[in-house]
């Protein structure tokens, strides 16, 4: 079945929003509305400090100004379709509908020492990795910086209100590991990073060290990011150390081979002083062999890298499944034997269509079924 949410003619570029603009552009946008510059600062405080996107609730804006701002620079961005919780209320997946009916997902996760949100940077994904739920649906469109940032602001508001099981907390970590390839939507992601990292009132003031940007290995994007002076953690979704298999598992490898990707990541580490992460989804009898662990160890030994092993969260009807615990432990043992730092991701949300794209795909299927 071909999954469709809206006819293609209805899918389009979102309206420009305050969150798409840099600091100077925000002041200019406010002045163009005939308002004093200080209103830009007030808007930023509501968004980045109070986590409030609902201008109707702002008591320091007269009604006539609210309408003008709402119509021109603060249009509605995302609407929650549904939320599903698991892990005793510590994990929540949110499904959002954008202005054109497109669906994206974010996941809010509470840990003892932090609250993390995993956000989407694209609706769908064009990287075509066959084991990924998002990749199976293809790319619908890029998200704007405002649409990406809105997911973070919504998560911060939820954490502050105590909507997870542990009571009110501060959102501390953001990972760009939801739907889409961040480096394929580079400019919007960079503006989002400024919205997250820049100090109040012009951003949320979250440390760059607590932000992770993932990529399947778009080398030009990694090279550009290394020059931005935004020392976020870089995560490279490698999934196998050999080009022969990676050409199939991660098709962009046909353009940027493993060594080229690792060299770009090494350069990023040198320029930022930040260790990068190698994301490796363990897939049963595909990439979990001992010899691949040994090859990965040889490739990463003496590099400023850490391996993050991920038990595959299989999608319905997929031929791909997670590795056995025995093979998982052996993979870890071989890497540790070669002195490569390695950890096993605490997977969350299997009961709530935890893999990126699963909840959106299910919602689309329901829409199609009812048409």
C-alpha positions as a Markdown table, in Angstrom:
| # | Residue | x | y | z |
|---|---|---|---|---|
| 1 | Unk | 0.0 | 0.0 | 0.0 |
| 2 | Unk | 1.3 | 3.5 | -0.8 |
| 3 | Unk | 1.1 | 5.6 | 2.3 |
| 4 | Unk | -0.2 | 9.1 | 1.8 |
| 5 | Unk | -1.2 | 11.8 | 4.2 |
| 6 | Unk | -2.2 | 14.6 | 1.9 |
| 7 | Unk | -2.1 | 15.1 | -1.9 |
| 8 | Unk | 1.3 | 16.3 | -3.0 |
| 9 | Unk | -0.1 | 19.7 | -4.0 |
| 10 | Unk | -0.9 | 20.4 | -0.4 |
| 11 | Unk | 2.5 | 19.6 | 0.9 |
| 12 | Unk | 4.6 | 22.8 | 0.9 |
| 13 | Unk | 7.0 | 25.2 | 2.5 |
| 14 | Unk | 5.9 | 26.3 | 5.9 |
| 15 | Unk | 5.2 | 30.0 | 6.6 |
| 16 | Unk | 8.1 | 32.0 | 7.9 |
| 17 | Unk | 8.3 | 32.1 | 11.6 |
| 18 | Unk | 10.2 | 34.1 | 14.3 |
| 19 | Unk | 12.2 | 31.0 | 15.0 |
| 20 | Unk | 13.5 | 30.8 | 11.4 |
| 21 | Unk | 15.3 | 34.2 | 11.9 |
| 22 | Unk | 18.5 | 35.2 | 13.5 |
| 23 | Unk | 18.7 | 37.8 | 16.2 |
| 24 | Unk | 19.0 | 40.8 | 13.8 |
| 25 | Unk | 16.4 | 39.5 | 11.5 |
| 26 | Unk | 13.9 | 39.1 | 14.4 |
| 27 | Unk | 14.3 | 42.8 | 15.2 |
| 28 | Unk | 13.8 | 43.8 | 11.6 |
| 29 | Unk | 10.7 | 41.6 | 11.3 |
| 30 | Unk | 9.2 | 43.3 | 14.3 |
| 31 | Unk | 10.0 | 46.8 | 13.0 |
| 32 | Unk | 8.5 | 45.9 | 9.7 |
| 33 | Unk | 5.2 | 45.4 | 11.6 |
| 34 | Unk | 5.5 | 49.0 | 13.0 |
| 35 | Unk | 6.5 | 47.7 | 16.4 |
| 36 | Unk | 9.5 | 48.8 | 18.6 |
| 37 | Unk | 12.5 | 46.5 | 18.6 |
| 38 | Unk | 12.0 | 45.5 | 22.3 |
| 39 | Unk | 9.0 | 43.4 | 21.2 |
| 40 | Unk | 11.5 | 41.0 | 19.5 |
| 41 | Unk | 13.1 | 40.5 | 22.9 |
| 42 | Unk | 9.8 | 39.9 | 24.6 |
| 43 | Unk | 8.8 | 37.3 | 22.0 |
| 44 | Unk | 12.1 | 35.5 | 22.5 |
| 45 | Unk | 11.6 | 35.4 | 26.3 |
| 46 | Unk | 8.2 | 33.9 | 25.9 |
| 47 | Unk | 9.6 | 31.2 | 23.5 |
| 48 | Unk | 13.0 | 30.4 | 24.9 |
| 49 | Unk | 12.5 | 31.0 | 28.7 |
| 50 | Unk | 8.8 | 30.4 | 29.2 |
| 51 | Unk | 8.5 | 27.7 | 26.5 |
| 52 | Unk | 5.2 | 29.3 | 25.4 |
| 53 | Unk | 4.3 | 29.3 | 21.7 |
| 54 | Unk | 0.7 | 30.4 | 22.4 |
| 55 | Unk | 0.6 | 34.2 | 21.9 |
| 56 | Unk | -3.0 | 34.4 | 23.0 |
| 57 | Unk | -1.8 | 33.7 | 26.6 |
| 58 | Unk | 0.8 | 36.5 | 26.7 |
| 59 | Unk | -0.4 | 39.1 | 29.1 |
| 60 | Unk | 2.2 | 41.7 | 28.1 |
| 61 | Unk | 1.0 | 42.0 | 24.5 |
| 62 | Unk | -2.2 | 44.0 | 23.7 |
| 63 | Unk | -4.8 | 42.2 | 21.6 |
| 64 | Unk | -4.2 | 44.2 | 18.4 |
| 65 | Unk | -0.4 | 43.5 | 18.6 |
| 66 | Unk | -1.1 | 39.8 | 19.2 |
| 67 | Unk | -3.1 | 39.5 | 16.1 |
| 68 | Unk | -0.5 | 41.3 | 14.0 |
| 69 | Unk | 2.4 | 39.2 | 15.3 |
| 70 | Unk | 0.4 | 36.0 | 15.0 |
| 71 | Unk | -0.5 | 36.6 | 11.4 |
| 72 | Unk | 2.9 | 37.7 | 10.3 |
| 73 | Unk | 5.7 | 36.1 | 12.3 |
| 74 | Unk | 4.2 | 33.7 | 14.8 |
| 75 | Unk | 1.9 | 31.4 | 12.8 |
| 76 | Unk | 0.9 | 28.1 | 14.3 |
| 77 | Unk | 3.6 | 25.5 | 13.5 |
| 78 | Unk | 2.8 | 22.1 | 15.0 |
| 79 | Unk | -0.3 | 20.4 | 16.4 |
| 80 | Unk | -0.2 | 17.4 | 18.6 |
| 81 | Unk | -2.1 | 14.4 | 17.1 |
| 82 | Unk | -1.4 | 12.0 | 19.9 |
| 83 | Unk | 1.0 | 11.0 | 22.7 |
| 84 | Unk | 1.8 | 7.5 | 23.8 |
| 85 | Unk | 3.7 | 6.8 | 27.0 |
| 86 | Unk | 5.6 | 3.7 | 28.3 |
| 87 | Unk | 8.5 | 2.8 | 30.7 |
| 88 | Unk | 6.3 | 3.7 | 33.6 |
| 89 | Unk | 5.7 | 7.2 | 32.3 |
| 90 | Unk | 9.4 | 7.9 | 31.7 |
| 91 | Unk | 9.1 | 7.8 | 27.9 |
| 92 | Unk | 6.6 | 9.6 | 25.7 |
| 93 | Unk | 6.4 | 9.6 | 21.9 |
| 94 | Unk | 4.5 | 12.6 | 20.4 |
| 95 | Unk | 3.1 | 12.7 | 16.9 |
| 96 | Unk | 2.8 | 16.1 | 15.4 |
| 97 | Unk | 0.9 | 17.4 | 12.4 |
| 98 | Unk | 2.4 | 20.3 | 10.5 |
| 99 | Unk | 0.6 | 23.1 | 8.6 |
| 100 | Unk | 0.3 | 21.0 | 5.4 |
| 101 | Unk | -0.9 | 17.8 | 7.2 |
| 102 | Unk | 2.6 | 16.2 | 7.2 |
| 103 | Unk | 3.4 | 14.1 | 10.3 |
| 104 | Unk | 6.6 | 14.0 | 12.3 |
| 105 | Unk | 7.6 | 12.5 | 15.6 |
| 106 | Unk | 9.6 | 13.4 | 18.7 |
| 107 | Unk | 10.4 | 11.3 | 21.8 |
| 108 | Unk | 10.8 | 12.7 | 25.3 |
| 109 | Unk | 12.8 | 10.5 | 27.7 |
| 110 | Unk | 13.4 | 10.9 | 31.4 |
| 111 | Unk | 16.6 | 9.4 | 33.0 |
| 112 | Unk | 17.8 | 9.7 | 36.6 |
| 113 | Unk | 20.4 | 12.4 | 35.6 |
| 114 | Unk | 18.8 | 14.1 | 32.6 |
| 115 | Unk | 15.7 | 14.7 | 30.4 |
| 116 | Unk | 16.3 | 14.1 | 26.7 |
| 117 | Unk | 14.2 | 14.8 | 23.6 |
| 118 | Unk | 14.9 | 13.1 | 20.2 |
| 119 | Unk | 13.6 | 15.4 | 17.4 |
| 120 | Unk | 13.0 | 15.1 | 13.7 |
| 121 | Unk | 14.6 | 17.4 | 11.1 |
| 122 | Unk | 12.8 | 16.1 | 8.1 |
| 123 | Unk | 9.4 | 14.6 | 7.3 |
| 124 | Unk | 10.5 | 11.2 | 6.2 |
| 125 | Unk | 14.0 | 10.6 | 4.9 |
| 126 | Unk | 15.7 | 10.3 | 1.5 |
| 127 | Unk | 18.7 | 8.2 | 2.6 |
| 128 | Unk | 16.9 | 4.9 | 1.9 |
| 129 | Unk | 18.4 | 2.7 | 4.6 |
| 130 | Unk | 16.4 | -0.5 | 4.3 |
| 131 | Unk | 16.2 | -1.4 | 8.0 |
| 132 | Unk | 14.9 | 2.1 | 9.0 |
| 133 | Unk | 11.2 | 2.7 | 9.4 |
| 134 | Unk | 11.5 | 6.4 | 8.3 |
| 135 | Unk | 13.6 | 5.5 | 5.2 |
| 136 | Unk | 10.9 | 3.0 | 4.0 |
| 137 | Unk | 8.5 | 5.9 | 3.5 |
| 138 | Unk | 10.9 | 8.2 | 1.6 |
| 139 | Unk | 11.3 | 11.9 | 2.0 |
| 140 | Unk | 8.3 | 14.2 | 2.0 |
| 141 | Unk | 10.0 | 17.5 | 2.8 |
| 142 | Unk | 12.5 | 19.3 | 4.9 |
| 143 | Unk | 11.3 | 20.9 | 8.1 |
| 144 | Unk | 11.9 | 24.6 | 8.8 |
| 145 | Unk | 14.1 | 25.7 | 11.7 |
| 146 | Unk | 10.9 | 26.8 | 13.4 |
| 147 | Unk | 9.2 | 23.4 | 13.0 |
| 148 | Unk | 12.3 | 21.7 | 14.4 |
| 149 | Unk | 12.7 | 24.1 | 17.3 |
| 150 | Unk | 9.0 | 23.9 | 18.2 |
| 151 | Unk | 9.5 | 20.2 | 19.0 |
| 152 | Unk | 12.3 | 21.2 | 21.5 |
| 153 | Unk | 10.2 | 24.0 | 23.1 |
| 154 | Unk | 7.2 | 21.6 | 23.5 |
| 155 | Unk | 9.5 | 19.1 | 25.1 |
| 156 | Unk | 10.9 | 21.7 | 27.5 |
| 157 | Unk | 7.4 | 22.8 | 28.4 |
| 158 | Unk | 6.4 | 19.2 | 29.1 |
| 159 | Unk | 9.4 | 18.6 | 31.3 |
| 160 | Unk | 8.9 | 21.8 | 33.2 |
| 161 | Unk | 5.2 | 21.0 | 33.9 |
| 162 | Unk | 6.2 | 17.5 | 35.2 |
| 163 | Unk | 4.3 | 15.6 | 32.5 |
| 164 | Unk | 6.7 | 12.7 | 32.8 |
| 165 | Unk | 6.7 | 10.5 | 35.9 |
| 166 | Unk | 9.5 | 12.1 | 37.8 |
| 167 | Unk | 7.8 | 15.5 | 38.3 |
| 168 | Unk | 9.0 | 18.9 | 37.0 |
| 169 | Unk | 12.5 | 18.9 | 35.5 |
| 170 | Unk | 14.6 | 20.9 | 33.1 |
| 171 | Unk | 15.1 | 19.6 | 29.5 |
| 172 | Unk | 18.8 | 19.1 | 29.4 |
| 173 | Unk | 19.7 | 17.1 | 26.2 |
| 174 | Unk | 18.6 | 17.2 | 22.6 |
| 175 | Unk | 19.4 | 14.6 | 20.0 |
| 176 | Unk | 18.8 | 15.0 | 16.3 |
| 177 | Unk | 18.1 | 11.3 | 15.8 |
| 178 | Unk | 14.4 | 11.4 | 14.9 |
| 179 | Unk | 13.0 | 11.3 | 11.4 |
| 180 | Unk | 15.3 | 12.5 | 8.6 |
| 181 | Unk | 19.0 | 13.2 | 7.9 |
| 182 | Unk | 20.0 | 16.4 | 9.6 |
| 183 | Unk | 22.9 | 17.2 | 7.2 |
| 184 | Unk | 20.5 | 17.0 | 4.3 |
| 185 | Unk | 18.6 | 20.0 | 5.9 |
| 186 | Unk | 21.7 | 21.8 | 6.9 |
| 187 | Unk | 20.7 | 25.5 | 7.1 |
| 188 | Unk | 17.5 | 24.8 | 9.1 |
| 189 | Unk | 19.5 | 22.6 | 11.5 |
| 190 | Unk | 22.1 | 25.2 | 12.1 |
| 191 | Unk | 19.5 | 27.9 | 12.9 |
| 192 | Unk | 17.9 | 25.4 | 15.2 |
| 193 | Unk | 21.2 | 24.8 | 17.0 |
| 194 | Unk | 21.5 | 28.5 | 17.6 |
| 195 | Unk | 17.9 | 28.6 | 18.9 |
| 196 | Unk | 18.9 | 25.8 | 21.4 |
| 197 | Unk | 22.4 | 26.9 | 22.3 |
| 198 | Unk | 22.5 | 30.7 | 22.2 |
| 199 | Unk | 22.1 | 32.2 | 25.7 |
| 200 | Unk | 18.8 | 33.7 | 26.9 |
| 201 | Unk | 16.9 | 35.6 | 25.7 |
| 202 | Unk | 18.0 | 34.8 | 22.1 |
| 203 | Unk | 18.1 | 31.0 | 22.6 |
| 204 | Unk | 17.4 | 28.4 | 25.2 |
| 205 | Unk | 20.9 | 28.5 | 26.7 |
| 206 | Unk | 21.4 | 24.7 | 26.6 |
| 207 | Unk | 25.0 | 23.6 | 26.5 |
| 208 | Unk | 26.3 | 22.5 | 23.1 |
| 209 | Unk | 27.9 | 19.5 | 24.9 |
| 210 | Unk | 24.4 | 18.3 | 25.6 |
| 211 | Unk | 23.3 | 18.4 | 21.9 |
| 212 | Unk | 24.0 | 15.5 | 19.5 |
| 213 | Unk | 23.6 | 15.8 | 15.7 |
| 214 | Unk | 23.5 | 12.5 | 13.8 |
| 215 | Unk | 24.4 | 11.8 | 10.2 |
| 216 | Unk | 24.6 | 8.7 | 8.0 |
| 217 | Unk | 27.9 | 10.1 | 6.7 |
| 218 | Unk | 27.2 | 13.2 | 4.5 |
| 219 | Unk | 30.9 | 14.3 | 4.4 |
| 220 | Unk | 30.3 | 17.9 | 3.1 |
| 221 | Unk | 27.9 | 18.5 | 6.0 |
| 222 | Unk | 30.4 | 17.2 | 8.6 |
| 223 | Unk | 33.1 | 19.4 | 7.1 |
| 224 | Unk | 30.8 | 22.5 | 7.2 |
| 225 | Unk | 29.7 | 21.8 | 10.8 |
| 226 | Unk | 33.3 | 21.6 | 11.9 |
| 227 | Unk | 33.7 | 25.3 | 10.9 |
| 228 | Unk | 30.5 | 26.6 | 12.6 |
| 229 | Unk | 32.1 | 27.0 | 16.1 |
| 230 | Unk | 29.1 | 25.0 | 17.6 |
| 231 | Unk | 30.8 | 22.2 | 19.4 |
| 232 | Unk | 27.9 | 19.7 | 19.5 |
| 233 | Unk | 28.5 | 16.0 | 19.7 |
| 234 | Unk | 28.7 | 14.4 | 16.2 |
| 235 | Unk | 27.1 | 11.0 | 15.9 |
| 236 | Unk | 28.0 | 9.0 | 12.7 |
| 237 | Unk | 25.5 | 6.2 | 11.9 |
| 238 | Unk | 28.1 | 3.7 | 10.5 |
| 239 | Unk | 26.3 | 0.3 | 11.1 |
| 240 | Unk | 29.1 | -1.7 | 9.5 |
| 241 | Unk | 32.9 | -1.1 | 9.0 |
| 242 | Unk | 33.1 | -2.6 | 5.5 |
| 243 | Unk | 32.2 | -0.7 | 2.3 |
| 244 | Unk | 30.7 | -3.8 | 0.7 |
| 245 | Unk | 27.9 | -4.2 | 3.2 |
| 246 | Unk | 27.5 | -0.5 | 3.9 |
| 247 | Unk | 26.8 | 0.2 | 0.3 |
| 248 | Unk | 23.6 | -1.8 | 0.8 |
| 249 | Unk | 22.7 | -0.9 | 4.4 |
| 250 | Unk | 23.5 | 2.8 | 4.1 |
| 251 | Unk | 23.3 | 3.7 | 0.3 |
| 252 | Unk | 25.0 | 7.1 | 0.7 |
| 253 | Unk | 28.1 | 5.0 | 1.2 |
| 254 | Unk | 28.2 | 4.6 | -2.6 |
| 255 | Unk | 29.2 | 8.3 | -2.6 |
| 256 | Unk | 31.1 | 8.7 | 0.7 |
| 257 | Unk | 33.1 | 5.6 | 1.7 |
| 258 | Unk | 33.8 | 4.5 | 5.3 |
| 259 | Unk | 37.3 | 5.9 | 5.4 |
| 260 | Unk | 36.3 | 9.2 | 4.0 |
| 261 | Unk | 33.5 | 9.5 | 6.6 |
| 262 | Unk | 35.8 | 8.6 | 9.5 |
| 263 | Unk | 38.4 | 11.1 | 8.2 |
| 264 | Unk | 35.8 | 13.9 | 8.2 |
| 265 | Unk | 34.7 | 12.9 | 11.7 |
| 266 | Unk | 38.4 | 12.9 | 12.9 |
| 267 | Unk | 38.8 | 16.4 | 11.5 |
| 268 | Unk | 35.6 | 17.4 | 13.4 |
| 269 | Unk | 37.1 | 16.0 | 16.6 |
| 270 | Unk | 40.4 | 17.9 | 16.1 |
| 271 | Unk | 38.7 | 21.2 | 15.4 |
| 272 | Unk | 36.1 | 21.0 | 18.2 |
| 273 | Unk | 37.9 | 19.0 | 20.8 |
| 274 | Unk | 34.8 | 16.7 | 21.0 |
| 275 | Unk | 34.8 | 13.0 | 20.9 |
| 276 | Unk | 32.4 | 11.7 | 18.2 |
| 277 | Unk | 30.0 | 8.8 | 18.5 |
| 278 | Unk | 29.8 | 5.8 | 16.1 |
| 279 | Unk | 26.2 | 4.6 | 16.0 |
| 280 | Unk | 25.9 | 0.9 | 15.2 |
| 281 | Unk | 22.6 | -0.9 | 15.0 |
| 282 | Unk | 23.2 | -4.6 | 15.6 |
| 283 | Unk | 21.2 | -6.6 | 13.0 |
| 284 | Unk | 21.1 | -10.4 | 13.4 |
| 285 | Unk | 23.3 | -12.3 | 11.0 |
| 286 | Unk | 23.8 | -9.1 | 8.9 |
| 287 | Unk | 26.4 | -6.9 | 10.7 |
| 288 | Unk | 27.0 | -8.6 | 14.1 |
| 289 | Unk | 29.7 | -11.1 | 13.2 |
| 290 | Unk | 32.9 | -11.2 | 15.3 |
| 291 | Unk | 35.1 | -10.4 | 12.3 |
| 292 | Unk | 33.2 | -7.2 | 11.8 |
| 293 | Unk | 33.6 | -6.2 | 15.4 |
| 294 | Unk | 37.4 | -6.9 | 15.0 |
| 295 | Unk | 37.5 | -4.7 | 11.8 |
| 296 | Unk | 35.6 | -2.0 | 13.5 |
| 297 | Unk | 38.0 | -2.1 | 16.4 |
| 298 | Unk | 41.0 | -1.8 | 14.1 |
| 299 | Unk | 39.4 | 1.1 | 12.3 |
| 300 | Unk | 38.6 | 3.0 | 15.5 |
| 301 | Unk | 41.6 | 2.2 | 17.6 |
| 302 | Unk | 43.5 | 5.4 | 18.6 |
| 303 | Unk | 40.6 | 7.6 | 17.2 |
| 304 | Unk | 38.7 | 10.0 | 19.4 |
| 305 | Unk | 35.6 | 8.0 | 19.0 |
| 306 | Unk | 33.1 | 6.0 | 21.1 |
| 307 | Unk | 30.9 | 3.2 | 19.8 |
| 308 | Unk | 27.2 | 3.3 | 20.7 |
| 309 | Unk | 25.7 | -0.1 | 20.0 |
| 310 | Unk | 22.0 | -0.1 | 19.4 |
| 311 | Unk | 19.8 | -3.3 | 19.6 |
| 312 | Unk | 17.7 | -3.0 | 16.5 |
| 313 | Unk | 14.1 | -2.0 | 17.1 |
| 314 | Unk | 12.4 | -4.0 | 14.3 |
| 315 | Unk | 9.5 | -2.6 | 12.3 |
| 316 | Unk | 6.4 | -4.7 | 11.5 |
| 317 | Unk | 6.9 | -7.1 | 8.6 |
| 318 | Unk | 10.6 | -6.4 | 8.3 |
| 319 | Unk | 13.1 | -9.1 | 7.7 |
| 320 | Unk | 15.6 | -7.3 | 9.9 |
| 321 | Unk | 15.7 | -8.2 | 13.6 |
| 322 | Unk | 17.9 | -7.6 | 16.6 |
| 323 | Unk | 21.1 | -9.6 | 17.3 |
| 324 | Unk | 21.1 | -12.3 | 20.1 |
| 325 | Unk | 22.3 | -11.3 | 23.5 |
| 326 | Unk | 25.2 | -13.7 | 23.0 |
| 327 | Unk | 26.4 | -12.0 | 19.8 |
| 328 | Unk | 25.8 | -8.6 | 21.4 |
| 329 | Unk | 28.1 | -9.4 | 24.3 |
| 330 | Unk | 30.8 | -10.9 | 22.0 |
| 331 | Unk | 30.7 | -7.7 | 19.9 |
| 332 | Unk | 31.3 | -5.6 | 22.9 |
| 333 | Unk | 34.0 | -7.9 | 24.2 |
| 334 | Unk | 36.0 | -7.7 | 21.0 |
| 335 | Unk | 35.8 | -3.9 | 20.9 |
| 336 | Unk | 36.8 | -3.5 | 24.5 |
| 337 | Unk | 39.7 | -5.9 | 23.9 |
| 338 | Unk | 41.1 | -3.5 | 21.3 |
| 339 | Unk | 40.7 | -0.5 | 23.7 |
| 340 | Unk | 37.7 | 1.0 | 21.9 |
| 341 | Unk | 35.2 | 2.7 | 24.2 |
| 342 | Unk | 31.8 | 1.1 | 23.7 |
| 343 | Unk | 28.3 | 1.3 | 25.3 |
| 344 | Unk | 25.0 | -0.4 | 24.7 |
| 345 | Unk | 22.1 | 2.0 | 24.2 |
| 346 | Unk | 19.2 | 1.7 | 26.6 |
| 347 | Unk | 16.4 | 1.2 | 24.1 |
| 348 | Unk | 13.2 | 2.9 | 24.9 |
| 349 | Unk | 9.6 | 2.7 | 23.5 |
| 350 | Unk | 9.3 | -0.7 | 21.9 |
| 351 | Unk | 5.7 | -0.8 | 23.1 |
| 352 | Unk | 4.8 | 2.5 | 21.4 |
| 353 | Unk | 6.2 | 2.0 | 17.9 |
| 354 | Unk | 9.6 | 3.2 | 19.2 |
| 355 | Unk | 11.6 | 3.2 | 16.0 |
| 356 | Unk | 11.6 | 6.5 | 14.1 |
| 357 | Unk | 8.7 | 6.7 | 11.7 |
| 358 | Unk | 6.6 | 3.8 | 13.0 |
| 359 | Unk | 4.0 | 5.9 | 14.7 |
| 360 | Unk | 3.7 | 8.2 | 11.7 |
| 361 | Unk | 3.4 | 5.3 | 9.3 |
| 362 | Unk | 0.7 | 3.7 | 11.4 |
| 363 | Unk | -1.3 | 7.0 | 11.5 |
| 364 | Unk | -1.0 | 7.4 | 7.7 |
| 365 | Unk | -2.2 | 3.9 | 7.2 |
| 366 | Unk | -5.2 | 4.5 | 9.3 |
| 367 | Unk | -6.0 | 7.7 | 7.3 |
| 368 | Unk | -5.7 | 5.8 | 4.0 |
| 369 | Unk | -7.8 | 3.0 | 5.3 |
| 370 | Unk | -10.6 | 5.4 | 6.3 |
| 371 | Unk | -10.6 | 7.3 | 3.0 |
